[in-house]
């Protein structure tokens, strides 16, 4: 999972940023992204004899879903912390390797299938990421690529962007990862997949609720610093957005849980 433009202080393309996020990501995001990872993997024609590549594996949601189907998985991420966490699962048919998804150190046509769940869309050169997925997939193989349907992403990112647009429509900082916006459309996603070297793309929508644990408000507030839209606000605006965010939570929470519906696009395609 990769970085922002130099103008944006949030280093999405800095592996160290993700190294620091491992525990938070696994606790807050993986239970949510697992729903989409399982949906994407279920669309791939794979089984115990298959070799599958998981690009930008994060804490391993897609790799684990593939492994449960008996396939051998090579799970790559540019974050050493994420790779270490995947290795710590100690799943025999998952090999986790630190690697740049934009320039894979892997041979051509080495895999029966490739999957990326909310990974390639964050690459500085997401086109290269898709091309590399195609390069290492054998003829007749397949791919599944999951992206968010909104250019603002999903979950807390999505809600925060909606609140900022409502309060300060001129202060929404563009997301630093151009793939988020470019691929957040079924038609453009299909075109991009074909341009990368795949064929016959099919794009479906999948929606799940992100369940934010709001038992500890301080922990929730800590999430703001990781969000690009937050960086475009001054102190007064930040305080107002935080108040509005907390009001949304208080109105919509059920016990210690606040749900945010989020929709993904999942493209599947074949390698000619």
FINU-788535 format. One record per residue (C-alpha): x, y, z; residue in one letter. Coordinates in steps of 0.001 Angstrom, whole numbers, always signed. Layout:
BEGIN
<pt <X, Y, Z>, 'A'>
...
This chain:
BEGIN
<pt <+0, +0, +0>, 'X'>
<pt <+1840, +3183, -981>, 'X'>
<pt <+2426, +8131, -1120>, 'X'>
<pt <+1290, +11472, -1412>, 'X'>
<pt <+2401, +14339, -3559>, 'X'>
<pt <+5217, +16381, -2008>, 'X'>
<pt <+2761, +19168, -1339>, 'X'>
<pt <+747, +16920, +921>, 'X'>
<pt <+2282, +16218, +4339>, 'X'>
<pt <+766, +12775, +4628>, 'X'>
<pt <+3338, +10276, +3350>, 'X'>
<pt <+1043, +7681, +1796>, 'X'>
<pt <+3875, +6551, -432>, 'X'>
<pt <+6311, +6256, +2465>, 'X'>
<pt <+6611, +2684, +3772>, 'X'>
<pt <+7405, +4065, +7234>, 'X'>
<pt <+3923, +5611, +7365>, 'X'>
<pt <+2357, +2182, +6932>, 'X'>
<pt <+4865, +563, +9296>, 'X'>
<pt <+3449, +2799, +12039>, 'X'>
<pt <-122, +1986, +11030>, 'X'>
<pt <+72, -1814, +11272>, 'X'>
<pt <-1688, -2252, +14635>, 'X'>
<pt <-4331, +420, +13964>, 'X'>
<pt <-4963, -869, +10453>, 'X'>
<pt <-5353, -4450, +11606>, 'X'>
<pt <-7701, -3496, +14453>, 'X'>
<pt <-9902, -953, +12676>, 'X'>
<pt <-9611, -1684, +8945>, 'X'>
<pt <-8931, -5366, +8400>, 'X'>
<pt <-12270, -6614, +9835>, 'X'>
<pt <-13904, -4274, +7302>, 'X'>
<pt <-11680, -4840, +4265>, 'X'>
<pt <-11887, -8603, +4774>, 'X'>
<pt <-15489, -8498, +3494>, 'X'>
<pt <-14311, -7013, +194>, 'X'>
<pt <-11219, -9218, +24>, 'X'>
<pt <-13323, -12356, +382>, 'X'>
<pt <-15726, -11081, -2289>, 'X'>
<pt <-12853, -10384, -4703>, 'X'>
<pt <-11164, -13737, -4087>, 'X'>
<pt <-14471, -15588, -4524>, 'X'>
<pt <-14618, -14214, -8080>, 'X'>
<pt <-11304, -15858, -9027>, 'X'>
<pt <-11258, -19403, -10467>, 'X'>
<pt <-8594, -20681, -8067>, 'X'>
<pt <-8059, -23803, -6002>, 'X'>
<pt <-5408, -25913, -4265>, 'X'>
<pt <-3143, -26109, -7331>, 'X'>
<pt <-3216, -22357, -8038>, 'X'>
<pt <-423, -19833, -7575>, 'X'>
<pt <-1784, -16404, -6654>, 'X'>
<pt <-160, -12996, -6199>, 'X'>
<pt <-1617, -10539, -3657>, 'X'>
<pt <-380, -7022, -4450>, 'X'>
<pt <-186, -4497, -1581>, 'X'>
<pt <-1319, -7116, +882>, 'X'>
<pt <-1439, -4857, +3938>, 'X'>
<pt <-2083, -7043, +6970>, 'X'>
<pt <-3076, -9878, +4656>, 'X'>
<pt <-6873, -9931, +4283>, 'X'>
<pt <-6826, -11070, +643>, 'X'>
<pt <-3855, -13392, +1126>, 'X'>
<pt <-5638, -15147, +3977>, 'X'>
<pt <-8805, -15479, +1881>, 'X'>
<pt <-6785, -17035, -966>, 'X'>
<pt <-4922, -19350, +1412>, 'X'>
<pt <-8196, -20646, +2816>, 'X'>
<pt <-8989, -21913, -683>, 'X'>
<pt <-5801, -23952, -655>, 'X'>
<pt <-3844, -21900, -3193>, 'X'>
<pt <-214, -20890, -2751>, 'X'>
<pt <-19, -17137, -2176>, 'X'>
<pt <+2825, -14701, -2689>, 'X'>
<pt <+1806, -11625, -687>, 'X'>
<pt <+3797, -8465, -1382>, 'X'>
<pt <+3849, -5029, +221>, 'X'>
<pt <+6366, -2203, +283>, 'X'>
<pt <+5937, -1847, +4058>, 'X'>
<pt <+8258, -4054, +6095>, 'X'>
<pt <+5862, -3773, +9028>, 'X'>
<pt <+2941, -5075, +7004>, 'X'>
<pt <+5033, -7935, +5604>, 'X'>
<pt <+6151, -8894, +9113>, 'X'>
<pt <+2543, -8970, +10255>, 'X'>
<pt <+1515, -11271, +7387>, 'X'>
<pt <+4427, -13586, +8188>, 'X'>
<pt <+3304, -13631, +11824>, 'X'>
<pt <+59, -15312, +10754>, 'X'>
<pt <+2284, -18363, +10108>, 'X'>
<pt <+128, -19724, +7307>, 'X'>
<pt <+2076, -22389, +5435>, 'X'>
<pt <+821, -21486, +1949>, 'X'>
<pt <+1477, -17731, +2261>, 'X'>
<pt <+4911, -16348, +1372>, 'X'>
<pt <+5141, -12661, +2330>, 'X'>
<pt <+7789, -10519, +628>, 'X'>
<pt <+8671, -6826, +794>, 'X'>
<pt <+8434, -5491, -2741>, 'X'>
<pt <+7359, -2461, -4793>, 'X'>
<pt <+4160, -3332, -6630>, 'X'>
<pt <+5055, -871, -9393>, 'X'>
<pt <+8168, -2906, -10297>, 'X'>
<pt <+7695, -6503, -9197>, 'X'>
<pt <+10815, -8592, -8733>, 'X'>
<pt <+8962, -11584, -10151>, 'X'>
<pt <+9140, -13458, -13485>, 'X'>
<pt <+6650, -13091, -16326>, 'X'>
<pt <+3581, -15337, -16330>, 'X'>
<pt <+4428, -16822, -12922>, 'X'>
<pt <+911, -16766, -11441>, 'X'>
<pt <-2490, -18206, -12231>, 'X'>
<pt <-4184, -15173, -10709>, 'X'>
<pt <-3394, -11766, -9230>, 'X'>
<pt <-5447, -9769, -6758>, 'X'>
<pt <-5192, -6285, -5298>, 'X'>
<pt <-7683, -5088, -2708>, 'X'>
<pt <-7470, -1305, -2194>, 'X'>
<pt <-3761, -1391, -2999>, 'X'>
<pt <-2867, -490, -6581>, 'X'>
<pt <-5250, +2490, -6458>, 'X'>
<pt <-2870, +4117, -3930>, 'X'>
<pt <+308, +3701, -5987>, 'X'>
<pt <+1947, +6886, -7306>, 'X'>
<pt <+2028, +5095, -10687>, 'X'>
<pt <-1088, +2947, -10461>, 'X'>
<pt <-943, +2206, -14201>, 'X'>
<pt <+2435, +553, -13681>, 'X'>
<pt <+944, -1437, -10826>, 'X'>
<pt <-1805, -2788, -13071>, 'X'>
<pt <+656, -3531, -15885>, 'X'>
<pt <+2868, -5461, -13496>, 'X'>
<pt <-106, -7523, -12339>, 'X'>
<pt <-798, -8402, -15983>, 'X'>
<pt <+2859, -9154, -16727>, 'X'>
<pt <+3180, -11769, -13984>, 'X'>
<pt <-182, -13419, -14741>, 'X'>
<pt <-39, -16311, -17218>, 'X'>
<pt <-2121, -16423, -20382>, 'X'>
<pt <-5557, -17704, -19419>, 'X'>
<pt <-5095, -16500, -15856>, 'X'>
<pt <-7268, -13954, -14107>, 'X'>
<pt <-7218, -10892, -11882>, 'X'>
<pt <-9419, -9157, -9341>, 'X'>
<pt <-8882, -5500, -8491>, 'X'>
<pt <-10884, -3757, -5756>, 'X'>
<pt <-11097, +46, -5537>, 'X'>
<pt <-13415, +2445, -3754>, 'X'>
<pt <-16390, +3845, -5634>, 'X'>
<pt <-15778, +7280, -4093>, 'X'>
<pt <-12679, +9346, -4802>, 'X'>
<pt <-12704, +10069, -1059>, 'X'>
<pt <-12213, +6403, -257>, 'X'>
<pt <-14388, +4831, +2397>, 'X'>
<pt <-15177, +4590, +6083>, 'X'>
<pt <-13897, +7498, +8220>, 'X'>
<pt <-12157, +9134, +5229>, 'X'>
<pt <-15482, +9243, +3401>, 'X'>
<pt <-17484, +10658, +6314>, 'X'>
<pt <-14865, +13269, +7123>, 'X'>
<pt <-14765, +14454, +3496>, 'X'>
<pt <-18561, +14740, +3455>, 'X'>
<pt <-18527, +16863, +6620>, 'X'>
<pt <-15759, +19143, +5332>, 'X'>
<pt <-17576, +19652, +2026>, 'X'>
<pt <-20710, +20594, +3932>, 'X'>
<pt <-18933, +23075, +6230>, 'X'>
<pt <-16033, +24286, +4056>, 'X'>
<pt <-16632, +23353, +412>, 'X'>
<pt <-13595, +25360, -734>, 'X'>
<pt <-11222, +23644, +1689>, 'X'>
<pt <-11371, +20025, +579>, 'X'>
<pt <-7811, +18880, -13>, 'X'>
<pt <-7564, +16615, -3068>, 'X'>
<pt <-6689, +13053, -2220>, 'X'>
<pt <-2968, +12588, -2849>, 'X'>
<pt <-3408, +9328, -4740>, 'X'>
<pt <-4687, +10017, -8257>, 'X'>
<pt <-5771, +6400, -8728>, 'X'>
<pt <-8490, +6870, -6114>, 'X'>
<pt <-10292, +9391, -8312>, 'X'>
<pt <-9421, +7883, -11692>, 'X'>
<pt <-10571, +4366, -10838>, 'X'>
<pt <-13676, +5339, -8842>, 'X'>
<pt <-15865, +4833, -11900>, 'X'>
<pt <-16852, +1486, -13460>, 'X'>
<pt <-16156, +2589, -17020>, 'X'>
<pt <-12750, +4111, -16306>, 'X'>
<pt <-11790, +1127, -14165>, 'X'>
<pt <-12650, -1280, -16993>, 'X'>
<pt <-10665, +792, -19511>, 'X'>
<pt <-7650, +899, -17180>, 'X'>
<pt <-7706, -2868, -16668>, 'X'>
<pt <-7737, -3472, -20431>, 'X'>
<pt <-4988, -904, -21022>, 'X'>
<pt <-2835, -2794, -18513>, 'X'>
<pt <-3041, -5992, -20547>, 'X'>
<pt <-6135, -7801, -19335>, 'X'>
<pt <-9324, -8536, -21301>, 'X'>
<pt <-13065, -8991, -20811>, 'X'>
<pt <-13386, -6945, -17626>, 'X'>
<pt <-16494, -7256, -15476>, 'X'>
<pt <-17091, -4641, -12767>, 'X'>
<pt <-19471, -5157, -9849>, 'X'>
<pt <-20388, -3066, -6815>, 'X'>
<pt <-20065, -4426, -3292>, 'X'>
<pt <-21226, -2488, -212>, 'X'>
<pt <-20470, -3151, +3456>, 'X'>
<pt <-20718, -1131, +6652>, 'X'>
<pt <-17526, +75, +8271>, 'X'>
<pt <-18017, -386, +12011>, 'X'>
<pt <-16089, +2258, +13922>, 'X'>
<pt <-15442, +1520, +17582>, 'X'>
<pt <-16296, +4786, +19353>, 'X'>
<pt <-15846, +3601, +22931>, 'X'>
<pt <-12702, +5714, +23253>, 'X'>
<pt <-13151, +9214, +21710>, 'X'>
<pt <-9422, +9894, +21957>, 'X'>
<pt <-8682, +6907, +19721>, 'X'>
<pt <-11233, +8146, +17192>, 'X'>
<pt <-9682, +11637, +17173>, 'X'>
<pt <-6263, +10100, +16441>, 'X'>
<pt <-7581, +8893, +13099>, 'X'>
<pt <-7903, +12458, +11806>, 'X'>
<pt <-4167, +13026, +11458>, 'X'>
<pt <-3960, +10244, +8863>, 'X'>
<pt <-6550, +11837, +6574>, 'X'>
<pt <-5559, +14114, +3684>, 'X'>
<pt <-8663, +16301, +3910>, 'X'>
<pt <-7763, +17204, +7488>, 'X'>
<pt <-4486, +18816, +6405>, 'X'>
<pt <-6262, +21577, +4474>, 'X'>
<pt <-7980, +23004, +7564>, 'X'>
<pt <-6811, +25681, +9993>, 'X'>
<pt <-7216, +25264, +13758>, 'X'>
<pt <-10684, +26822, +13918>, 'X'>
<pt <-11950, +24769, +11004>, 'X'>
<pt <-10448, +21580, +12418>, 'X'>
<pt <-12257, +22145, +15701>, 'X'>
<pt <-15570, +22738, +13911>, 'X'>
<pt <-15195, +19624, +11759>, 'X'>
<pt <-14275, +17535, +14803>, 'X'>
<pt <-17401, +18770, +16601>, 'X'>
<pt <-19570, +17931, +13602>, 'X'>
<pt <-17935, +14511, +13334>, 'X'>
<pt <-18640, +13762, +16992>, 'X'>
<pt <-22243, +14948, +16575>, 'X'>
<pt <-22697, +12533, +13665>, 'X'>
<pt <-21382, +9740, +15849>, 'X'>
<pt <-23616, +10601, +18778>, 'X'>
<pt <-26683, +10707, +16531>, 'X'>
<pt <-25921, +7446, +14784>, 'X'>
<pt <-24070, +5248, +17246>, 'X'>
<pt <-25500, +2029, +18587>, 'X'>
<pt <-23689, +1352, +21802>, 'X'>
<pt <-19983, +1675, +21068>, 'X'>
<pt <-20359, +1184, +17309>, 'X'>
<pt <-20932, +3723, +14546>, 'X'>
<pt <-21470, +2360, +11033>, 'X'>
<pt <-20448, +4039, +7769>, 'X'>
<pt <-21761, +2337, +4579>, 'X'>
<pt <-18979, +2121, +1985>, 'X'>
<pt <-19043, +845, -1585>, 'X'>
<pt <-16280, -775, -3610>, 'X'>
<pt <-15934, -1586, -7285>, 'X'>
<pt <-14406, -4989, -7970>, 'X'>
<pt <-13118, -5596, -11481>, 'X'>
<pt <-12336, -9105, -12665>, 'X'>
<pt <-10610, -9804, -15966>, 'X'>
<pt <-8713, -12446, -17930>, 'X'>
<pt <-5137, -12449, -19193>, 'X'>
<pt <-5144, -13104, -22960>, 'X'>
